[in-house]
């Protein structure tokens, strides 16, 4: 299961990185063209705001969590015993899993509704609305799998998944 989750995380992270690079290139090109030729690309803002930002944000959540790169505030956690830390991590993992299940489920319903009703985003180009929900569904779904794996590791005592987080606390 760990290999499957890691594969999904790598694919999602590659898509997120590609989105960030595309945003950078589009904004740079649009800025240069705007001031040199006075003819900017009218669809850039819609593409970036409707799609690329969502891909960049949501598809990187799980890989960022796995690498231990999310912001964390540890005021009291280092003072807890290992058992209390494991319990609080498990409670946090359960709450986060529930939250991201709701996010993924809600985005799935919105995406399905937009697809069935053939909704489109307004702008210079008619963009399909359902595609804007796809990175939320995919990113939150992969993150739910990662959180479930993390919770399982905490319950079973297998710290393979939680190694990086525990070593950061010890330092």
DRENMARVEX-394522 format. One line per 4 residues: number of its first residue (from 1); their letters; for each residue x, y, z of N, C-alpha, C, CB. Coordinates in nm, 3 decimals. Each point is the difference from the previous one (the first is absolute). Last residue first. Glycine has a CB too. Layout:
N
NUM) A) X Y Z X Y Z X Y Z X Y Z ~ ...
This chain:
171
171) XXXX) 1.536 1.642 1.780 0.111 0.093 -0.019 -0.017 0.128 0.076 0.035 -0.097 -0.221 ~ -0.365 -0.262 0.194 0.112 -0.036 0.087 0.114 0.100 -0.009 -0.064 -0.238 -0.028 ~ -0.320 0.273 -0.249 -0.034 0.034 0.138 0.120 -0.027 0.091 -0.245 -0.053 -0.044 ~ 0.268 -0.071 -0.410 0.006 0.145 0.013 -0.027 0.044 0.143 -0.072 0.023 -0.238
167) XXXX) 0.032 -0.478 0.123 0.139 0.040 0.011 0.015 0.151 0.011 0.063 -0.201 -0.131 ~ -0.497 0.010 0.067 0.054 -0.033 0.133 0.145 0.042 0.014 -0.157 -0.193 0.012 ~ -0.056 0.249 -0.431 -0.062 0.087 0.099 0.059 -0.025 0.138 -0.210 0.004 -0.136 ~ 0.347 -0.283 -0.221 0.053 0.135 -0.014 -0.056 0.092 0.107 0.025 -0.036 -0.246
163) XXXX) -0.189 -0.417 0.225 0.140 0.012 0.041 0.050 0.144 -0.004 0.037 -0.230 -0.084 ~ -0.483 -0.007 -0.013 0.015 0.117 0.085 0.145 0.026 0.042 -0.230 -0.043 0.081 ~ 0.093 -0.330 -0.358 -0.058 0.117 -0.063 0.033 0.125 0.080 -0.185 -0.141 -0.092 ~ 0.327 -0.273 0.261 0.063 0.018 -0.130 -0.051 0.129 -0.065 0.023 -0.251 -0.027
159) XXXX) -0.120 0.028 0.472 0.032 0.141 -0.021 0.071 0.025 -0.132 0.015 0.026 0.245 ~ -0.358 -0.390 0.021 0.094 0.005 -0.111 0.028 0.145 -0.034 -0.082 -0.223 -0.089 ~ -0.244 0.063 0.409 0.133 0.019 0.056 0.109 0.002 -0.105 -0.080 -0.108 0.204 ~ -0.419 0.077 -0.242 0.075 -0.126 -0.001 0.140 0.012 0.062 -0.128 -0.062 -0.203
155) XXXX) -0.159 0.445 0.166 -0.071 -0.101 0.077 0.082 -0.128 0.010 -0.219 0.098 -0.072 ~ 0.384 0.256 -0.198 -0.001 0.041 0.141 -0.068 -0.104 0.089 -0.003 0.239 -0.074 ~ 0.007 -0.303 -0.394 0.136 -0.011 0.052 0.005 0.038 0.148 0.092 0.051 -0.229 ~ -0.499 0.009 0.001 0.030 -0.142 0.015 0.138 -0.021 0.060 -0.149 -0.051 -0.194
151) XXXX) 0.029 0.487 0.082 -0.076 -0.046 0.116 0.025 -0.148 0.027 -0.175 0.173 -0.047 ~ 0.364 0.009 -0.343 0.065 0.058 0.119 -0.071 -0.048 0.127 0.070 0.202 -0.135 ~ -0.262 -0.315 -0.277 0.126 -0.074 0.017 0.072 0.047 0.126 0.019 -0.029 -0.250 ~ -0.398 0.269 0.125 -0.038 -0.133 0.048 0.123 -0.088 0.023 -0.218 0.020 -0.123
147) XXXX) 0.289 0.399 -0.070 -0.039 0.014 0.141 -0.044 -0.133 0.059 -0.068 0.236 -0.046 ~ 0.170 -0.220 -0.416 0.121 0.021 0.079 -0.033 0.010 0.149 0.106 0.118 -0.196 ~ -0.468 -0.145 -0.105 0.073 -0.128 0.003 0.126 0.012 0.086 -0.088 -0.056 -0.228 ~ -0.151 0.449 0.154 -0.076 -0.089 0.088 0.070 -0.136 0.010 -0.215 0.118 -0.061
143) XXXX) 0.387 0.189 -0.247 0.035 0.038 0.137 -0.077 -0.085 0.102 0.048 0.234 -0.080 ~ -0.151 -0.285 -0.374 0.133 -0.057 0.027 0.044 0.033 0.142 0.061 0.020 -0.245 ~ -0.464 0.174 0.104 -0.011 -0.145 0.006 0.133 -0.068 0.031 -0.186 0.015 -0.162 ~ 0.167 0.453 0.089 -0.056 -0.034 0.131 -0.013 -0.152 0.015 -0.125 0.219 0.004
139) XXXX) 0.277 -0.063 -0.423 0.094 0.035 0.106 -0.050 -0.038 0.139 0.080 0.185 -0.143 ~ -0.370 -0.251 -0.234 0.118 -0.085 -0.006 0.096 0.027 0.116 -0.024 -0.007 -0.249 ~ -0.362 0.280 0.208 -0.039 -0.139 0.022 0.123 -0.090 0.006 -0.219 0.042 -0.116 ~ 0.290 0.402 0.001 -0.045 -0.007 0.140 -0.035 -0.144 0.034 -0.086 0.239 -0.009
135) XXXX) 0.200 -0.131 -0.437 0.117 -0.007 0.088 -0.037 -0.006 0.148 0.125 0.126 -0.172 ~ -0.488 -0.098 -0.150 0.079 -0.123 -0.010 0.124 0.000 0.090 -0.081 -0.020 -0.233 ~ -0.246 0.386 0.144 -0.015 -0.078 0.122 0.088 -0.125 0.003 -0.233 0.085 0.014 ~ 0.207 0.214 -0.392 0.054 0.078 0.111 -0.009 -0.077 0.132 -0.065 0.210 -0.120
131) XXXX) -0.127 -0.376 -0.288 0.145 -0.020 0.005 0.064 0.078 0.116 -0.001 -0.036 -0.248 ~ -0.465 0.075 0.132 0.030 -0.121 0.076 0.150 -0.021 0.016 -0.212 -0.100 -0.084 ~ 0.020 0.459 -0.184 0.006 0.025 0.145 0.042 -0.124 0.078 -0.178 0.173 -0.028 ~ 0.315 -0.020 -0.490 -0.093 -0.087 0.073 0.018 0.015 0.152 0.002 -0.163 -0.193
127) XXXX) 0.091 0.561 -0.170 0.070 -0.106 0.072 -0.104 -0.088 0.071 0.206 0.148 0.032 ~ -0.174 0.229 -0.447 -0.099 -0.073 0.078 0.070 -0.121 0.064 -0.193 0.075 -0.155 ~ 0.414 0.410 0.027 -0.010 -0.137 -0.048 -0.099 -0.072 0.091 0.241 -0.001 -0.093 ~ -0.186 0.442 0.185 0.026 0.006 -0.144 -0.008 -0.137 -0.065 0.145 0.198 0.039
123) XXXX) -0.425 -0.152 0.406 0.129 0.055 -0.041 0.013 0.002 -0.151 0.100 -0.081 0.212 ~ -0.387 -0.205 0.220 -0.006 0.115 -0.090 0.140 0.048 -0.036 -0.220 0.066 0.100 ~ 0.081 -0.584 0.009 0.049 0.120 0.065 -0.009 0.117 -0.098 0.155 -0.136 0.149 ~ -0.484 -0.311 -0.146 0.123 0.056 -0.054 0.036 0.124 0.078 -0.050 -0.093 -0.227
119) XXXX) -0.284 -0.396 0.250 0.030 0.138 0.040 0.134 0.042 -0.059 -0.133 -0.028 0.214 ~ -0.183 -0.389 -0.247 0.087 0.062 -0.100 0.023 0.149 0.029 -0.084 -0.166 -0.168 ~ -0.149 -0.195 0.425 -0.073 0.117 -0.049 0.078 0.079 -0.105 -0.113 0.013 0.221 ~ 0.311 -0.400 -0.027 -0.133 -0.042 -0.047 -0.077 0.118 -0.060 -0.003 -0.180 0.174
115) XXXX) 0.426 0.266 0.027 0.015 -0.081 -0.120 -0.137 -0.037 -0.060 0.217 -0.091 0.091 ~ -0.199 0.324 0.320 0.047 0.087 -0.109 0.015 -0.077 -0.130 0.118 0.143 0.167 ~ -0.227 -0.389 0.220 -0.111 0.089 -0.036 0.038 0.090 -0.117 -0.081 -0.004 0.239 ~ 0.417 -0.269 -0.057 -0.099 -0.081 -0.069 -0.119 0.086 -0.046 0.070 -0.199 0.138
111) XXXX) 0.258 0.405 0.125 0.056 -0.035 -0.130 -0.102 -0.079 -0.082 0.232 -0.001 0.099 ~ -0.340 0.105 0.346 -0.001 0.121 -0.083 0.051 -0.030 -0.141 0.036 0.140 0.207 ~ -0.017 -0.489 0.108 -0.140 0.032 -0.031 -0.009 0.123 -0.090 -0.070 -0.100 0.218 ~ 0.495 -0.015 -0.059 -0.047 -0.102 -0.094 -0.144 0.030 -0.042 0.153 -0.171 0.105
107) XXXX) 0.037 0.434 0.231 0.054 0.037 -0.131 -0.044 -0.101 -0.106 0.198 0.107 0.112 ~ -0.318 -0.200 0.332 -0.068 0.121 -0.047 0.048 0.042 -0.137 -0.028 0.071 0.236 ~ 0.249 -0.432 -0.029 -0.138 -0.037 -0.033 -0.078 0.120 -0.055 0.007 -0.176 0.178 ~ 0.430 0.248 -0.016 0.004 -0.080 -0.122 -0.141 -0.036 -0.045 0.223 -0.092 0.067
103) XXXX) -0.180 0.318 0.343 0.044 0.087 -0.110 -0.003 -0.076 -0.132 0.146 0.130 0.159 ~ -0.237 -0.377 0.231 -0.109 0.093 -0.031 0.036 0.093 -0.116 -0.071 -0.010 0.240 ~ 0.404 -0.273 -0.081 -0.103 -0.083 -0.062 -0.117 0.090 -0.040 0.069 -0.204 0.135 ~ 0.270 0.402 0.111 0.034 -0.014 -0.142 -0.090 -0.098 -0.073 0.234 0.054 0.059
99) XXXX) -0.298 0.016 0.410 -0.011 0.128 -0.069 0.026 -0.016 -0.148 0.070 0.117 0.208 ~ -0.005 -0.493 0.070 -0.141 0.035 -0.013 -0.021 0.128 -0.077 -0.043 -0.117 0.213 ~ 0.484 -0.002 -0.111 -0.057 -0.094 -0.097 -0.147 0.031 -0.023 0.164 -0.176 0.071 ~ 0.057 0.416 0.265 0.042 0.044 -0.133 -0.057 -0.091 -0.108 0.211 0.094 0.098
95) XXXX) -0.285 -0.218 0.350 -0.072 0.124 -0.031 0.035 0.050 -0.141 -0.001 0.059 0.245 ~ 0.237 -0.432 -0.087 -0.141 -0.036 -0.019 -0.081 0.124 -0.037 0.024 -0.190 0.165 ~ 0.428 0.253 -0.054 -0.012 -0.072 -0.126 -0.144 -0.038 -0.031 0.230 -0.087 0.033 ~ -0.125 0.283 0.385 0.015 0.098 -0.107 -0.021 -0.066 -0.136 0.159 0.133 0.143
91) XXXX) -0.149 -0.419 0.223 -0.121 0.083 0.003 0.003 0.106 -0.110 -0.019 -0.039 0.247 ~ 0.405 -0.219 -0.193 -0.109 -0.083 -0.051 -0.131 0.079 -0.003 0.116 -0.206 0.088 ~ 0.260 0.407 0.107 0.020 -0.010 -0.145 -0.113 -0.081 -0.065 0.249 0.017 0.034 ~ -0.240 0.007 0.433 -0.040 0.130 -0.057 0.019 0.001 -0.151 0.062 0.114 0.216
87) XXXX) 0.081 -0.500 0.011 -0.146 0.015 0.013 -0.046 0.132 -0.061 0.002 -0.140 0.209 ~ 0.461 0.058 -0.186 -0.062 -0.091 -0.097 -0.152 0.014 0.004 0.194 -0.160 0.025 ~ 0.052 0.401 0.292 0.023 0.053 -0.135 -0.068 -0.086 -0.105 0.217 0.096 0.076 ~ -0.219 -0.250 0.363 -0.093 0.112 -0.014 0.016 0.065 -0.138 0.007 0.040 0.250
83) XXXX) 0.296 -0.383 -0.142 -0.135 -0.054 -0.010 -0.103 0.112 -0.020 0.068 -0.194 0.147 ~ 0.391 0.308 -0.071 -0.023 -0.059 -0.134 -0.142 -0.056 -0.017 0.243 -0.055 -0.008 ~ -0.194 0.457 0.350 0.064 -0.131 -0.009 -0.027 -0.057 -0.139 -0.025 -0.041 0.251 ~ 0.036 0.575 -0.188 -0.083 -0.117 0.022 0.084 -0.127 -0.004 -0.196 0.120 -0.100
79) XXXX) 0.360 0.325 0.001 -0.001 -0.030 0.143 -0.082 -0.124 0.034 0.029 0.243 0.044 ~ 0.003 -0.052 -0.492 0.128 -0.059 0.041 0.007 -0.039 0.148 0.105 0.135 -0.180 ~ -0.508 0.085 0.008 0.022 -0.137 -0.047 0.135 -0.058 0.040 -0.147 0.055 -0.189 ~ -0.027 0.409 0.255 -0.008 -0.097 0.109 0.036 -0.142 -0.042 -0.175 0.144 0.100
75) XXXX) 0.211 0.228 -0.410 0.026 0.061 0.130 0.008 -0.105 0.110 -0.116 0.207 -0.076 ~ 0.125 -0.183 -0.468 0.023 -0.099 0.105 0.034 0.069 0.131 0.078 -0.165 -0.172 ~ -0.292 0.235 -0.359 0.031 0.073 0.124 0.010 -0.102 0.112 -0.117 0.212 -0.081 ~ 0.166 -0.222 -0.491 -0.044 -0.063 0.124 0.043 0.087 0.118 0.014 -0.231 -0.105
71) XXXX) -0.067 0.202 -0.484 0.030 0.082 0.118 -0.056 -0.070 0.123 -0.004 0.213 -0.137 ~ 0.156 -0.507 -0.287 -0.108 0.090 0.041 0.042 0.078 0.124 -0.173 -0.158 -0.097 ~ 0.439 -0.194 -0.121 0.024 0.139 -0.036 -0.114 0.096 0.032 0.145 -0.088 -0.177 ~ -0.037 -0.422 0.192 0.009 0.076 0.125 0.020 0.148 -0.024 0.092 -0.201 0.109
67) XXXX) -0.167 -0.179 -0.428 0.137 0.050 0.017 0.018 0.081 0.128 0.020 0.005 -0.246 ~ -0.449 -0.174 0.129 0.091 -0.115 0.012 0.143 0.044 0.023 -0.151 -0.131 -0.149 ~ -0.176 0.463 0.060 -0.019 -0.061 0.132 0.098 -0.114 0.022 -0.243 0.062 -0.007 ~ 0.235 0.132 -0.416 0.055 0.095 0.095 -0.012 -0.054 0.142 -0.059 0.191 -0.153
63) XXXX) -0.139 -0.434 -0.193 0.146 -0.012 -0.006 0.067 0.095 0.099 -0.017 -0.068 -0.242 ~ -0.454 0.096 0.202 0.042 -0.128 0.057 0.152 -0.017 0.001 -0.215 -0.097 -0.078 ~ 0.019 0.496 -0.123 -0.028 -0.012 0.144 0.058 -0.129 0.059 -0.208 0.133 -0.034 ~ 0.199 0.048 -0.439 0.125 -0.008 0.076 -0.022 -0.028 0.149 0.099 0.157 -0.165
59) XXXX) -0.448 -0.089 -0.170 0.073 -0.121 -0.036 0.132 -0.014 0.076 -0.104 0.014 -0.224 ~ -0.192 0.371 0.277 -0.057 -0.124 0.053 0.080 -0.124 -0.033 -0.219 0.107 -0.017 ~ 0.369 0.339 -0.138 -0.026 -0.007 0.144 -0.040 -0.139 0.046 -0.068 0.238 -0.009 ~ 0.148 -0.139 -0.456 0.122 0.026 0.076 -0.022 -0.019 0.150 0.073 0.161 -0.178
55) XXXX) -0.445 -0.195 -0.117 0.093 -0.112 -0.020 0.125 0.019 0.085 -0.087 -0.031 -0.234 ~ -0.218 0.382 0.236 -0.057 -0.117 0.067 0.090 -0.122 -0.013 -0.227 0.090 -0.043 ~ 0.342 0.301 -0.193 0.021 0.019 0.144 -0.055 -0.119 0.080 -0.014 0.250 -0.033 ~ -0.056 -0.244 -0.439 0.139 -0.026 0.036 0.028 0.019 0.150 0.063 0.071 -0.230
51) XXXX) -0.521 0.010 0.042 0.055 -0.134 -0.011 0.139 -0.016 0.061 -0.134 -0.023 -0.203 ~ -0.144 0.438 0.201 -0.098 -0.110 0.002 0.064 -0.137 0.011 -0.148 0.143 -0.134 ~ 0.420 0.261 0.106 -0.084 0.002 0.121 -0.099 -0.116 0.006 0.023 0.246 0.000 ~ 0.273 -0.200 -0.380 0.077 -0.010 0.124 -0.092 -0.011 0.121 0.185 0.132 -0.106
47) XXXX) -0.383 -0.068 -0.319 0.069 -0.130 0.005 0.074 -0.017 0.132 0.025 0.004 -0.249 ~ -0.230 0.414 0.167 -0.098 -0.106 0.023 0.067 -0.136 0.011 -0.169 0.134 -0.122 ~ 0.441 0.238 0.014 -0.052 0.010 0.137 -0.098 -0.112 0.030 0.031 0.248 -0.008 ~ 0.138 -0.210 -0.436 0.100 -0.046 0.098 -0.054 0.001 0.142 0.178 0.087 -0.149
43) XXXX) -0.385 0.054 -0.292 -0.045 -0.119 0.069 0.094 -0.044 0.112 -0.110 -0.067 -0.209 ~ 0.181 0.444 -0.106 -0.119 0.025 0.081 -0.045 -0.118 0.085 -0.067 0.160 -0.174 ~ 0.557 0.026 -0.002 -0.084 -0.118 -0.022 -0.124 0.014 0.088 0.203 -0.147 -0.055 ~ 0.056 0.592 -0.126 0.013 -0.112 0.094 -0.091 -0.117 -0.038 0.059 0.165 0.181
39) XXXX) 0.155 0.271 -0.422 -0.101 -0.100 -0.033 0.014 -0.119 0.094 -0.002 0.074 -0.243 ~ 0.304 0.317 0.182 -0.129 0.050 0.049 -0.116 -0.093 -0.040 0.089 0.234 -0.015 ~ 0.410 -0.279 -0.044 -0.091 0.009 -0.114 -0.137 0.058 0.035 0.119 -0.194 -0.095 ~ 0.235 0.173 0.427 0.071 0.014 -0.127 -0.096 0.022 -0.116 0.182 -0.146 0.090
35) XXXX) -0.337 0.070 0.361 0.074 0.126 -0.007 0.075 0.021 -0.131 0.023 -0.015 0.245 ~ -0.286 -0.384 -0.166 -0.086 0.114 0.035 0.074 0.133 -0.018 -0.123 -0.145 0.162 ~ 0.354 -0.270 -0.211 -0.082 0.033 -0.116 -0.088 0.123 0.027 0.000 -0.244 -0.067 ~ 0.255 0.078 0.426 0.089 0.050 -0.105 -0.081 0.045 -0.121 0.183 -0.153 0.078
31) XXXX) -0.418 -0.052 0.274 0.054 0.130 0.041 0.087 0.061 -0.109 -0.006 -0.076 0.238 ~ -0.160 -0.361 -0.301 -0.109 0.097 -0.007 0.048 0.140 0.038 -0.163 -0.182 0.054 ~ 0.464 -0.180 -0.010 -0.029 0.028 -0.141 -0.106 0.108 -0.013 0.061 -0.236 -0.059 ~ 0.034 0.088 0.494 0.115 0.068 -0.059 -0.027 0.039 -0.144 0.152 -0.127 0.153
27) XXXX) -0.474 -0.132 0.066 0.003 0.135 0.057 0.116 0.079 -0.060 -0.103 -0.084 0.215 ~ 0.069 -0.369 -0.341 -0.112 0.078 -0.052 0.002 0.144 0.051 -0.133 -0.210 -0.012 ~ 0.457 -0.097 0.179 0.023 0.031 -0.141 -0.112 0.087 -0.059 0.126 -0.216 -0.022 ~ -0.170 0.062 0.470 0.114 0.090 -0.012 0.023 0.043 -0.145 0.103 -0.109 0.200
23) XXXX) -0.431 -0.217 -0.114 -0.042 0.130 0.052 0.112 0.103 -0.018 -0.152 -0.113 0.167 ~ 0.254 -0.331 -0.273 -0.089 0.059 -0.101 -0.050 0.138 0.045 -0.070 -0.231 -0.071 ~ 0.325 -0.016 0.376 0.084 0.043 -0.112 -0.085 0.066 -0.108 0.164 -0.186 0.049 ~ -0.393 -0.007 0.306 0.075 0.117 0.048 0.089 0.055 -0.111 -0.004 -0.091 0.235
19) XXXX) -0.226 -0.310 -0.323 -0.093 0.114 0.009 0.071 0.126 0.044 -0.184 -0.158 0.053 ~ 0.425 -0.245 -0.057 -0.027 0.043 -0.137 -0.094 0.120 0.000 0.033 -0.236 -0.082 ~ 0.044 0.031 0.491 0.120 0.072 -0.044 -0.018 0.052 -0.142 0.142 -0.145 0.149 ~ -0.482 -0.126 0.019 0.004 0.127 0.073 0.120 0.084 -0.042 -0.116 -0.109 0.194
15) XXXX) 0.078 -0.329 -0.365 -0.102 0.087 -0.059 -0.002 0.137 0.068 -0.136 -0.203 -0.057 ~ 0.419 -0.120 0.239 0.050 0.037 -0.134 -0.100 0.092 -0.070 0.126 -0.218 -0.015 ~ -0.255 0.035 0.425 0.103 0.102 0.019 0.058 0.045 -0.134 0.053 -0.097 0.225 ~ -0.362 -0.259 -0.226 -0.066 0.126 0.037 0.101 0.113 0.017 -0.182 -0.131 0.113
11) XXXX) 0.353 -0.298 -0.193 -0.074 0.046 -0.118 -0.066 0.135 0.030 -0.041 -0.239 -0.073 ~ 0.254 0.026 0.433 0.098 0.046 -0.099 -0.068 0.054 -0.125 0.163 -0.169 0.088 ~ -0.434 -0.024 0.247 0.059 0.126 0.047 0.101 0.055 -0.101 -0.033 -0.075 0.237 ~ -0.157 -0.350 -0.318 -0.100 0.106 -0.019 0.057 0.135 0.043 -0.185 -0.166 0.037
7) XXXX) 0.456 -0.202 0.050 -0.011 0.021 -0.144 -0.100 0.111 -0.030 0.058 -0.242 -0.041 ~ -0.013 0.106 0.488 0.117 0.076 -0.045 -0.004 0.028 -0.150 0.132 -0.102 0.185 ~ -0.463 -0.178 -0.005 -0.020 0.138 0.046 0.116 0.087 -0.045 -0.131 -0.082 0.199 ~ 0.168 -0.375 -0.286 -0.108 0.059 -0.080 -0.022 0.146 0.036 -0.108 -0.225 -0.018
3) XXX) 0.412 -0.030 0.274 0.054 0.026 -0.134 -0.105 0.067 -0.090 0.153 -0.198 0.025 ~ -0.284 0.056 0.407 0.091 0.115 0.008 0.055 0.036 -0.137 0.060 -0.064 0.234 ~ -0.320 -0.328 -0.179 -0.082 0.120 0.000 0.086 0.126 0.000 -0.179 -0.126 0.121
